Amino acid sequence: MALKQAFREIEQKFTFDRHLLPLLRTNSGKPPFTHLTTFKQTSFHDAYFDNPLRILSKNPSGAIWLRKRDNKWQAKVTQSANKDFQKVSYQEVSTLSEIEKLIRKYFPECPGAKEDFGLSPYCQYQTDRTEFTANRRFTVALDTTNFGHDVGEVEVIAKEGEDEKRVMTEIEKFMEEYQWFFKSGRGKPKGKMSAYFEKYGGW
């Protein structure tokens, strides 16, 4: 189904060393970024919804992540992902009318958004986020959850007609150039939901 109000979000996760944040904030790493925007601090609550069979989140044609972020409905449809979901592209849907069309494709008789489409939350947590744009192209988010998990993401919102593989290669080269920060953490990056289920179970 074509989603009119949608855009593609291409991202790669990373771990980071908190001790390097002062260098990042003053753009004093080597090499320094060519441009950094002001750092924005936000905090939000996410609740993810599905039915007991996980029809949306285990959809074989591409996982659908339906959530309320601070009580506003959002949906992300997975377009591609590597095995461990470190490199992912999503089609993101934010208007309620398009979200309702998407959900009713899988649950034709479901009630409306006011009744949570008849679905239940299966994962929810609070996130504190530091976000900035680097080199006028890459959005960087540094997230810390209320259950103690840190993870970063480098994201590009793809323009119409942009090749996904080319954009992902661009992200990889960017992270390699500034590896003093993007490769400073220990271990493989783990998404917030993966960390949530690892800690609390239930998937």
Order of alpha helices (4+ residues) and beta strands (2+ residues): beta-alpha-beta-beta-beta-beta-alpha-beta-beta-beta-alpha-alpha-alpha
